[in-house]
Amino acid sequence: MPVLILKPWVFLFLLLIPLWAVYLTRRLKRVYTKSQTMTLIFLKVLLVAVMVLVFADIRLKSFDGELNILICRDISKSTGDRDHDRIEQFMNRVGLGLSGKDKTGLIFFGRRPYTEFGLSKGLKPASAQADIDRSGTNIESALNTALGQLPGSGNNKILLFTDGNENEGQVMNAVVQAVRLGVEIWPVPLSSWFDRGEVLLERLDTPGSISAHTPFHVTAVVTASTQSTAELIILRDNRLWIKQDVELKPGRNYFKFRDLLDQPGIMPYKAIVNSSGDATFENNESISFTKGLSRLSILYLAQIEEPHLAKALGVQGLDVRLAAPGDFLPDLSDLLGYACVILDNVPADRFTMPQLEVLQSYVKDAGGGLIMVGGENSYGPGLYADSPMEQILPVFLDHPTTLEKPKFCLLILVDKSSSMAGYIKNNSKLEAAKIASFSAVEMLNPLDRIGILAFDTEYQWVVPVMPAEDRQAIANALSRLNELGGTDLYPALSHAFETLKAVDAQKKHVIILSDGKTQAADFQALVTEMQQENISISTVAVGEGSDRKLMRRIAHWGHGRTYYTDDADQIPRIFTGDTKVAAHTAIVEQDIPVTYRQDSDLLQGIAVDQIPVSQGMVLTYPKPGSRVVLDTEKGPLLCGWQYGLGRALAFTGSFDARWGKHWVEWTQFERFASQMVRWAGKKGRAALYDPLIQVHGKTVTFSVDVVDPRGGFVNQAGLELNILFPSGKQNTQVLDQIAPGRYECRFDVPGTGAYYLTLFDPEKQYPAQTFCLGIPYSEEFHTREVDSDLLFTIADMTGGRILNMDDSVEPLFGDLESSIRAGRPLWPLFIWVAAMLFIIDVAVRKVFEPLGSRDD
């Protein structure tokens, strides 16, 4: 019986066997006798040769001159009768090409297949006699039926007439089976139902849920094949709301209408489009639902008056209270009325330690939500490292560093005027400055450089610029620093500039600490010149007598950070945090592409392929157990987790003009903002999350996650789903638990209309929730184009070819002897042979006794 070799190039690997055999001989002869060595080499070479046969895909041709063609003809509603005459002509040409031995069969299919006639000689003209459900397209079931009818011998082919738009089943399952059986599939594309003059109401967009009294848009998306006019009608709560004539251009047309809900509850919307030239009426309606919610209260802590994120949340109907960090008392009871607290680019030094501890308790113990928004004053640059806030957040604030760090030089200017002898909250300012300076030294790499310059009306070196490795010498020098004189910063800063210009370092940074007002000078020109030499400057103003305005300007001109504190205990933390930020690049400012990492309620209903780039971000890395939803090559952009009873969310980018211009201009920004808050916000006694409702054909899969107030999964809840059909009939489904906290059920929808789904617990331990599902028309009329990619894949995988209606049918019959898919594959047999050879090889090596182990 002749054979086919589908991958003959694999035999080239046999040329390497002699070289491999020589290598094995040299290696094995040291251990085994000559006869044992030859036996082992023979087994190994034979094993490799058999594996080459496996990968060469050798098949036994069983061709006996017989051709079997099963014709699968799609008669679902999406194909209609437009191509009926052309199909008949094509099939007549196929019939003329058949020989006396050839057999054909005919299968009609929609949602289910029906065999009009089985394999028999010749081709009989026929039309569908059975009452076939045409409301869906299940190509998989048609192909499986055809594969079951084809014989094990002969040259077997399937001629598939379809538009490729399956909405039930998985056609690739049948394609894989066809490949295994050596059956070729030859697709013949049918015309799309979307013809000239067609009008399709593609969808009606409304928000899934929104707070009452919040304006939103109702958008009707109408697709037309040609320029035309139509009448657009929208019903609101089954009452006429909009009726107007509209002009349609070819392609998609968007019609927006503004609405708001005056109370919580479910509001149904239905849109209808009427056009005189439209031939298909089944797709002229669409349904949508919006669930009105009670307003959520948000505490928004920021340093600017109108943050873009706060405005977006207000548009979405959330009750946003904008406040400065110091406006809330360190009392948990003050936060319990808020569903979520947002920190928008606020540095840690704007909070007291008791405030941060209350925020931690609010999330961990009271189940509140917390969102931190990035910026140059947040995360690591905001000095939240080693604070309660770092414990709350789902990201580490110290991003990993490489072994090769850039050379860094830190120069600290310490005010040693007489006022520094004073105390703040029973702590000496100068002693705190000494401790802070040494703490900054401890943050440095021993190869980095450090210099400490003290100033009053004059300046003196406490520690000349030197490597940071001799910590003891630096500590001794700092201990001898005493206060004296007035305050004149400019000469000291100018001298620091001249010193740093001569230092060989890739990064140079200055920290200025002062508690008083300095003499007037042209600081802007000096600092600007320093910045041009890539020297950054941060400033720390201590106490109410400090010149906070000047210090803030110096930091701005010097591209650094500015801090103010009236607590001497905070000075060391400020120094260490600023040194860490300056020594390691904690901020990236460039266009950063964003990658969608995993499914989450955070992005439900949002087009993830349209997520904008971020123009800057703070570098962090995710903690174990966190969920990175949006990622970049620099680190996570959006990351969340469960912290105690509540949730914390980290957005490391920003929504300001500096980093977030593209985000605030994004059409889905407002929805994204509200879904962040709703994800993180405080939940009730038990949260029945928005379910995942999937429709495939006429089968609906309803799944939902249930968690308790501590964030743990609720198991064995005994949930049920009451389904109210458009006809008024009801059905109750019991949800099966398929994973920890996850429940699921499936049910069929008999037709179009509105389905109300009420999730409830018969034991009444958890509150009932109602959801809505709208099916405006069959999926048959949703896809407008032929799925050419799918048809090409089917043909390519099985060895067939796409034939258009006007093509010649000769390729279907040509060169049957060399059909590359005909015949039975032999690789399973070779796999068994290889397995047996491997076992024999192992057994022989166990029996053979190595030379070195034999007795003399």
HURA-V747615 format. One record per residue. BURIAL is b if it has 24 or more other ideal C-beta (glycine too) atoms within 12 Angstrom, else e. Layout:
BEGIN
burial->BURIAL
burial->BURIAL
END
This chain:
BEGIN
burial->e
burial->e
burial->e
burial->b
burial->b
burial->b
burial->e
burial->e
burial->e
burial->e
burial->e
burial->e
burial->e
burial->e
burial->e
burial->e
burial->b
burial->e
burial->e
burial->e
burial->b
burial->e
burial->e
burial->b
burial->e
burial->e
burial->e
burial->b
burial->e
burial->e
burial->e
burial->b
burial->e
burial->e
burial->e
burial->b
burial->b
burial->e
burial->e
burial->b
burial->b
burial->e
burial->b
burial->b
burial->b
burial->b
burial->b
burial->b
burial->b
burial->b
burial->b
burial->b
burial->b
burial->b
burial->b
burial->b
burial->b
burial->b
burial->b
burial->e
burial->b
burial->b
burial->b
burial->e
burial->e
burial->b
burial->b
burial->b
burial->b
burial->b
burial->b
burial->b
burial->b
burial->b
burial->b
burial->b
burial->b
burial->b
burial->b
burial->b
burial->e
burial->e
burial->b
burial->e
burial->e
burial->e
burial->b
burial->e
burial->e
burial->b
burial->b
burial->e
burial->b
burial->b
burial->b
burial->e
burial->b
burial->b
burial->e
burial->e
burial->e
burial->b
burial->b
burial->b
burial->b
burial->b
burial->b
burial->b
burial->b
burial->b
burial->b
burial->b
burial->b
burial->b
burial->b
burial->b
burial->b
burial->e
burial->b
burial->e
burial->e
burial->b
burial->b
burial->e
burial->e
burial->b
burial->e
burial->b
burial->e
burial->e
burial->e
burial->b
burial->b
burial->b
burial->b
burial->b
burial->b
burial->b
burial->b
burial->b
burial->b
burial->b
burial->b
burial->b
burial->b
burial->b
burial->b
burial->b
burial->b
burial->b
burial->e
burial->e
burial->e
burial->b
burial->b
burial->b
burial->b
burial->b
burial->b
burial->b
burial->b
burial->b
burial->b
burial->b
burial->b
burial->b
burial->b
burial->b
burial->b
burial->e
burial->b
burial->e
burial->e
burial->b
burial->b
burial->e
burial->b
burial->b
burial->b
burial->e
burial->b
burial->b
burial->b
burial->b
burial->b
burial->b
burial->b
burial->b
burial->b
burial->b
burial->b
burial->b
burial->b
burial->b
burial->e
burial->e
burial->e
burial->b
burial->b
burial->b
burial->b
burial->b
burial->b
burial->b
burial->b
burial->b
burial->b
burial->b
burial->b
burial->b
burial->b
burial->b
burial->e
burial->b
burial->e
burial->b
burial->b
burial->b
burial->b
burial->b
burial->b
burial->b
burial->b
burial->b
burial->b
burial->e
burial->e
burial->b
burial->e
burial->b
burial->b
burial->b
burial->b
burial->b
burial->b
burial->b
burial->e
burial->e
burial->e
burial->e
burial->b
burial->b
burial->e
burial->e
burial->e
burial->b
burial->e
burial->b
burial->e
burial->e
burial->e
burial->e
burial->b
burial->e
burial->b
burial->e
burial->b
burial->e
burial->b
burial->b
burial->b
burial->e
burial->e
burial->e
burial->e
burial->b
burial->b
burial->b
burial->b
burial->b
burial->b
burial->b
burial->b
burial->b
burial->b
burial->e
burial->e
burial->b
burial->e
burial->b
burial->e
burial->b
burial->b
burial->b
burial->b
burial->b
burial->b
burial->b
burial->b
burial->b
burial->b
burial->b
burial->b
burial->e
burial->b
burial->b
burial->b
burial->b
burial->b
burial->b
burial->b
burial->b
burial->b
burial->b
burial->e
burial->e
burial->b
burial->b
burial->b
burial->b
burial->b
burial->b
burial->b
burial->b
burial->b
burial->b
burial->b
burial->b
burial->b
burial->b
burial->b
burial->b
burial->b
burial->e
burial->b
burial->e
burial->e
burial->b
burial->e
burial->e
burial->e
burial->b
burial->e
burial->e
burial->b
burial->e
burial->e
burial->b
burial->b
burial->b
burial->b
burial->b
burial->b
burial->b
burial->b
burial->b
burial->b
burial->b
burial->b
burial->b
burial->b
burial->b
burial->e
burial->e
burial->b
burial->b
burial->e
burial->b
burial->b
burial->b
burial->b
burial->b
burial->b
burial->b
burial->e
burial->b
burial->b
burial->b
burial->b
burial->b
burial->b
burial->b
burial->b
burial->b
burial->b
burial->b
burial->b
burial->b
burial->b
burial->b
burial->b
burial->b
burial->b
burial->b
burial->b
burial->e
burial->b
burial->b
burial->b
burial->b
burial->b
burial->b
burial->b
burial->b
burial->b
burial->b
burial->b
burial->b
burial->b
burial->e
burial->e
burial->e
burial->e
burial->e
burial->e
burial->e
burial->e
burial->b
burial->b
burial->b
burial->b
burial->b
burial->b
burial->b
burial->b
burial->b
burial->b
burial->e
burial->b
burial->b
burial->e
burial->b
burial->e
burial->b
burial->e
burial->e
burial->b
burial->b
burial->b
burial->b
burial->b
burial->b
burial->b
burial->b
burial->b
burial->b
burial->b
burial->b
burial->b
burial->b
burial->b
burial->b
burial->b
burial->b
burial->b
burial->e
burial->e
burial->b
burial->b
burial->b
burial->b
burial->b
burial->b
burial->b
burial->b
burial->b
burial->e
burial->e
burial->b
burial->b
burial->b
burial->b
burial->b
burial->e
burial->b
burial->b
burial->b
burial->b
burial->e
burial->e
burial->e
burial->e
burial->e
burial->b
burial->e
burial->e
burial->b
burial->b
burial->e
burial->e
burial->b
burial->e
burial->b
burial->e
burial->e
burial->e
burial->b
burial->b
burial->b
burial->b
burial->b
burial->b
burial->b
burial->b
burial->b
burial->b
burial->b
burial->e
burial->b
burial->b
burial->e
burial->e
burial->b
burial->e
burial->b
burial->e
burial->b
burial->b
burial->b
burial->b
burial->b
burial->b
burial->b
burial->b
burial->b
burial->b
burial->e
burial->b
burial->e
burial->e
burial->e
burial->e
burial->b
burial->e
burial->e
burial->b
burial->b
burial->e
burial->e
burial->b
burial->b
burial->e
burial->b
burial->e
burial->b
burial->b
burial->b
burial->b
burial->b
burial->b
burial->b
burial->b
burial->b
burial->e
burial->e
burial->b
burial->b
burial->b
burial->e
burial->b
burial->b
burial->b
burial->e
burial->b
burial->b
burial->e
burial->b
burial->b
burial->b
burial->b
burial->b
burial->b
burial->b
burial->b
burial->b
burial->b
burial->b
burial->b
burial->b
burial->b
burial->b
burial->b
burial->b
burial->b
burial->b
burial->b
burial->b
burial->b
burial->b
burial->b
burial->b
burial->b
burial->b
burial->b
burial->b
burial->b
burial->b
burial->b
burial->b
burial->e
burial->e
burial->b
burial->e
burial->b
burial->e
burial->e
burial->b
burial->e
burial->e
burial->b
burial->b
burial->b
burial->b
burial->b
burial->b
burial->b
burial->e
burial->e
burial->e
burial->e
burial->b
burial->b
burial->b
burial->b
burial->b
burial->b
burial->b
burial->b
burial->b
burial->b
burial->b
burial->b
burial->b
burial->e
burial->e
burial->b
burial->b
burial->b
burial->b
burial->b
burial->b
burial->b
burial->e
burial->b
burial->b
burial->b
burial->b
burial->b
burial->b
burial->b
burial->b
burial->b
burial->b
burial->b
burial->b
burial->b
burial->b
burial->b
burial->b
burial->b
burial->b
burial->b
burial->b
burial->b
burial->b
burial->b
burial->e
burial->b
burial->b
burial->b
burial->e
burial->b
burial->b
burial->b
burial->e
burial->b
burial->e
burial->b
burial->b
burial->b
burial->b
burial->b
burial->b
burial->b
burial->b
burial->b
burial->b
burial->b
burial->b
burial->b
burial->b
burial->b
burial->b
burial->e
burial->e
burial->b
burial->b
burial->b
burial->b
burial->b
burial->b
burial->e
burial->b
burial->e
burial->b
burial->e
burial->b
burial->b
burial->e
burial->b
burial->b
burial->b
burial->b
burial->b
burial->b
burial->b
burial->b
burial->b
burial->e
burial->e
burial->b
burial->e
burial->e
burial->b
burial->e
burial->e
burial->b
burial->e
burial->b
burial->b
burial->b
burial->b
burial->b
burial->b
burial->e
burial->e
burial->e
burial->e
burial->e
burial->e
burial->e
burial->e
burial->b
burial->e
burial->b
burial->e
burial->e
burial->e
burial->e
burial->e
burial->b
burial->b
burial->b
burial->b
burial->b
burial->b
burial->b
burial->e
burial->b
burial->e
burial->e
burial->b
burial->b
burial->b
burial->b
burial->b
burial->b
burial->b
burial->b
burial->b
burial->b
burial->e
burial->e
burial->e
burial->e
burial->b
burial->e
burial->e
burial->b
burial->b
burial->b
burial->b
burial->b
burial->b
burial->b
burial->b
burial->b
burial->b
burial->b
burial->b
burial->b
burial->b
burial->b
burial->b
burial->e
burial->b
burial->b
burial->e
burial->e
burial->b
burial->b
burial->e
burial->e
burial->b
burial->b
burial->e
burial->b
burial->b
burial->b
burial->b
burial->b
burial->b
burial->b
burial->e
burial->b
burial->e
burial->e
burial->e
burial->b
burial->e
burial->e
burial->b
burial->b
burial->e
burial->e
burial->b
burial->e
burial->e
burial->b
burial->b
burial->b
burial->b
burial->b
burial->b
burial->b
burial->b
burial->b
burial->e
burial->e
burial->b
burial->e
burial->e
burial->e
burial->b
burial->e
burial->e
burial->b
burial->e
burial->e
burial->e
burial->b
burial->e
burial->e
burial->b
burial->e
burial->e
burial->e
burial->e
burial->e
burial->e
burial->e
burial->e
burial->e
burial->e
burial->e
burial->e
END
